[in-house]
Amino acid sequence: MSKKFSIPPFLKSEIAQVDALFLQELQSSSKMLSLIIRYIVRSKGKQLRPLLVFSAAGMVGTIQKSTYSAAYMIELMHTATLVHDDVVDDAAKRRGFFSINAIWKNKIAVLVGDYLLSKGLLYAIDSNEIEMLRIISHAVRHMSEGELLQLEKARHLTSSEEIYYEIIRKKTASLFVAAMQAGAVSTGASTAEQREKLTTIAELLGLAFQIKDDILDFSPSTLTGKAAWNDLKEKKMTLPLLYTLQKLSSHEAKQLRSALKSHRNKSENLKKIAATITENGGIEYSRQKLYELCTQAVELCKTFPENQYNAALCELIDFVRN
């Protein structure tokens, strides 16, 4: 399979309409805000979450006007949280583009993120999409809780796989779940059983997606568009690191924690830490878990009728898995 994932041809029109809605709804009399919104649209990623919305809708029913609203609201909330995340992480780049805070500074980036969140709330109310608002609001709450829990564990360099999965379930998988729930609800034709299955698929994919991100932290920046070892710099307790700490002797684990605390962002220090994690099977173990999660998700997709939407979702899962 190709190393690059692209939106399936039959969904390009739907995604283009979501992009158009994004620009239309975010029009502003502020020249600075208009400039920033255009920059955001130009630097948007693969739009996986809108794809999840349309895939879920097409797997259980027919795409409606409400489906486009759901895709727009999900993408809007996702974009707002990324803008805020870059401020929290002091990130200079995202997807190879300069971040909003890198160009316009933190204060403006925070306000832009707030503006996007407020537009999402107002759109839901004006469009009478109250159920969508409930689904997405729950996701945003979980994402905030997950980020705070991760920061708490990074501060003390203590965690476990159980806590790790709780963190990524909240901070990453929750928006995948919201996207597929919103897509299913938008058709007005989904059953409780279908929504439950889609929720499980979304959670499995979200967990796998975050583990893939953990693994890619050890890849060159030319491959990922972001600096290598960024998670190590921020002392995040990712799965490769957790596995290594569990495998090492107590003395060796103590040494690794000490190295993490005192690396001072120096490349030679980070390189040694990364080598320790790789040599002790942290990356390979994470790949195995990633594969297991994706395989479970694909098997669950097979319980739905075969159609192009189901196939698109399976292709996305395969992209993450392989």
C-alpha positions in Angstrom: 0.0 0.0 0.0 1.1 3.6 -0.7 2.9 5.4 2.2 0.6 8.4 1.6 -3.1 8.4 2.4 -5.4 10.4 0.2 -9.2 11.0 0.4 -11.0 8.4 -1.7 -12.2 10.0 -5.0 -15.9 9.4 -4.3 -15.6 11.5 -1.1 -13.6 14.4 -2.5 -16.7 16.4 -3.4 -18.1 16.0 0.2 -14.7 17.0 1.8 -14.6 20.0 -0.6 -18.0 21.1 0.5 -16.9 20.9 4.2 -13.9 23.1 3.3 -16.2 25.6 1.6 -18.4 25.6 4.7 -15.3 26.2 6.8 -14.4 29.3 4.9 -18.0 30.5 4.6 -18.8 30.2 8.3 -15.5 31.7 9.5 -15.7 34.9 7.6 -14.8 37.9 9.7 -14.5 41.7 9.4 -11.1 41.3 11.0 -8.3 41.3 8.3 -5.9 39.5 10.6 -8.5 36.8 11.5 -9.4 36.3 7.9 -5.7 35.9 7.0 -5.2 33.4 9.7 -8.3 31.4 8.7 -7.1 31.2 5.1 -3.7 30.0 6.4 -5.4 27.3 8.5 -7.4 26.0 5.6 -4.3 26.0 3.4 -2.3 24.0 6.0 -5.0 21.6 7.0 -4.0 17.9 7.2 -5.6 14.8 5.7 -9.0 15.6 7.2 -9.3 12.1 8.6 -12.0 13.1 11.1 -14.5 14.4 8.4 -13.7 11.2 6.5 -14.8 9.2 9.6 -18.0 11.2 9.8 -18.9 10.4 6.1 -17.8 6.8 6.4 -19.9 6.1 9.5 -22.9 7.8 7.9 -22.5 5.8 4.7 -22.1 2.5 6.6 -25.5 2.8 8.3 -27.6 5.1 6.1 -27.6 7.9 3.6 -25.6 11.1 3.8 -27.8 14.1 4.8 -27.4 17.8 5.2 -26.8 17.1 8.9 -23.8 14.9 7.9 -22.0 17.9 6.4 -22.8 19.9 9.5 -21.3 17.1 11.7 -18.1 17.0 9.5 -17.7 20.7 9.7 -18.2 20.9 13.4 -15.8 18.0 14.1 -13.1 19.6 11.9 -13.6 23.0 13.5 -13.2 21.5 17.0 -10.2 19.5 15.9 -8.6 22.6 14.5 -9.3 24.7 17.6 -7.7 22.1 19.9 -4.6 21.8 17.6 -4.1 25.6 17.7 -4.3 25.5 21.5 -2.1 22.4 21.7 0.7 24.1 19.7 0.6 26.9 22.3 0.8 24.4 25.2 3.6 22.5 23.5 5.4 25.6 22.3 5.4 23.9 18.9 6.9 25.9 16.0 5.6 23.6 13.2 2.7 21.4 12.4 2.6 19.2 9.3 5.6 21.0 7.9 3.9 24.4 8.2 4.7 27.0 10.8 2.2 26.9 13.6 -0.2 29.9 14.3 1.7 30.7 17.5 5.1 30.7 15.7 3.9 33.3 13.2 1.4 35.4 15.2 2.5 34.6 18.8 0.8 32.8 21.7 -1.8 35.5 22.7 -3.3 35.6 19.1 -3.1 31.8 18.8 -5.1 31.3 22.0 -7.7 33.9 20.9 -8.0 32.2 17.4 -8.6 28.9 19.1 -11.3 30.4 21.3 -12.9 32.0 18.2 -13.0 28.6 16.5 -14.6 27.0 19.5 -17.2 29.7 19.8 -18.1 29.5 16.1 -18.7 25.7 16.6 -21.0 26.3 19.5 -23.0 29.0 17.7 -23.2 26.9 14.5 -24.6 24.0 16.5 -27.3 26.2 18.1 -28.2 28.1 14.9 -28.5 24.8 13.0 -30.4 23.1 15.8 -27.7 20.4 15.9 -28.0 19.9 19.7 -27.2 16.2 19.7 -24.1 16.9 17.6 -23.1 19.6 20.2 -23.6 17.1 23.0 -21.4 14.5 21.3 -18.6 16.9 20.4 -18.7 18.7 23.8 -18.1 15.3 25.6 -15.2 14.7 23.3 -13.6 18.1 24.0 -14.0 17.6 27.7 -12.3 14.1 27.5 -9.5 15.6 25.4 -8.8 18.3 28.0 -8.8 15.7 30.8 -6.4 13.5 28.8 -4.0 16.3 28.2 -4.0 17.3 31.9 -3.4 13.7 33.0 -0.5 13.4 30.5 1.1 16.6 31.8 0.7 15.3 35.4 2.4 12.0 34.6 5.2 13.7 32.6 6.0 15.9 35.5 6.7 12.9 37.8 7.8 10.5 35.0 5.4 7.9 36.4 2.8 6.0 34.6 1.6 2.5 33.6 0.1 1.0 30.4 -3.3 1.2 32.0 -3.0 4.9 32.6 -1.3 5.4 29.2 -4.4 3.9 27.5 -6.7 6.0 29.6 -4.8 9.1 28.5 -4.8 8.4 24.7 -8.4 7.1 24.9 -9.3 10.6 26.1 -6.9 12.9 24.3 -6.9 11.2 20.9 -9.6 8.5 20.5 -12.4 10.6 21.9 -12.6 12.8 18.8 -12.5 9.8 16.5 -15.4 8.4 18.5 -17.3 11.7 18.3 -16.8 11.8 14.5 -18.2 8.3 13.9 -21.0 8.8 16.4 -22.0 12.1 14.8 -21.9 10.6 11.4 -24.1 7.8 12.4 -26.6 10.1 14.2 -26.7 12.5 11.2 -28.4 9.9 9.0 -31.4 9.5 11.4 -31.3 5.8 10.5 -28.7 4.1 12.8 -29.5 1.6 15.4 -28.1 1.5 19.0 -26.1 -1.7 18.1 -24.6 0.0 15.0 -23.6 3.1 17.0 -22.0 0.9 19.6 -19.9 -1.0 17.0 -18.9 2.2 15.3 -17.8 3.6 18.7 -15.6 0.6 19.2 -14.1 0.8 15.8 -13.4 4.5 16.3 -11.8 4.0 19.7 -9.6 1.2 18.4 -8.5 3.3 15.4 -7.9 6.4 17.7 -5.7 4.3 20.1 -3.8 2.9 17.1 -3.4 6.4 15.6 -1.8 7.7 18.8 0.5 4.7 19.1 1.6 5.3 15.5 2.3 8.9 16.5 4.4 7.7 19.4 6.4 5.5 17.1 6.9 8.3 14.5 8.5 10.4 17.3 11.6 8.3 16.7 11.6 9.1 12.9 13.5 11.8 11.1 11.7 15.2 10.9 11.9 14.9 7.1 9.4 12.0 7.2 6.9 13.4 9.7 7.1 17.2 9.3 7.8 17.7 13.0 11.0 17.5 15.1 12.2 14.1 16.1 12.1 13.1 19.8 9.6 15.8 20.6 7.8 13.5 23.0 11.1 12.7 24.7 11.9 16.4 25.0 8.5 16.9 26.7 9.0 13.8 28.9 5.7 12.3 27.7 5.2 8.7 28.9 4.6 7.1 25.5 4.2 3.4 24.9 7.7 2.7 23.6 9.2 4.5 26.7 6.8 2.7 29.1 7.6 -0.7 27.8 11.3 0.0 28.1 11.0 1.2 31.7 9.1 -2.0 32.5 11.6 -4.3 30.8 14.7 -2.7 32.3 16.1 -3.6 35.8 15.1 -1.1 38.5 18.7 0.4 38.4 18.6 0.7 34.6 15.1 2.2 34.7 16.3 4.7 37.3 19.1 5.7 35.0 16.8 6.2 32.1 14.4 8.4 34.1 17.4 10.4 35.3 18.5 10.8 31.6 15.0 12.0 30.7 15.0 14.6 33.5 18.4 16.0 32.5 18.6 15.8 28.7 18.4 19.6 28.3 17.1 19.0 24.8 20.6 18.2 23.6 20.6 15.9 20.5 23.3 13.6 21.8 21.4 13.0 25.0 18.1 12.4 23.2 19.8 10.1 20.7 21.1 7.9 23.6 17.7 7.7 25.2 16.0 6.8 21.9 18.7 4.2 21.2 18.0 2.6 24.7 14.2 2.5 23.9 14.8 1.0 20.4 17.4 -1.6 21.6 15.1 -2.8 24.3 12.2 -3.5 22.0 10.0 -0.4 22.8 9.3 0.4 19.2 8.7 -3.2 18.1 6.3 -3.8 21.1 4.4 -0.7 20.1 4.1 -1.8 16.5 2.7 -5.1 17.7 0.0 -3.4 19.8 -0.8 -1.0 16.9 -1.2 -4.0 14.5 -3.5 -5.8 17.1 -5.8 -2.8 17.5 -6.1 -2.2 13.8 -6.8 -5.9 13.1 -9.6 -5.8 15.7 -11.1 -2.7 14.0 -11.0 -4.2 10.5 -12.7 -7.4 11.8 -15.5 -5.3 13.3 -15.9 -3.3 10.0 -16.6 -6.7 8.3 -19.8 -7.0 10.4 -21.3 -4.1 8.4 -22.6 -4.5 4.8 -19.8 -4.1 2.2 -19.9 -0.7 0.4 -17.6 2.1 -0.7 -17.8 3.8 2.7 -16.8 0.7 4.6 -14.0 0.1 2.1 -12.7 3.7 2.7 -12.7 3.1 6.4 -10.8 -0.2 6.0 -8.3 1.6 3.8 -7.7 4.2 6.5 -7.2 1.5 9.1 -4.8 -0.3 6.8 -2.9 2.9 6.3 -2.4 3.3 10.1 -1.6 -0.4 10.5 1.0 -0.7 7.7 
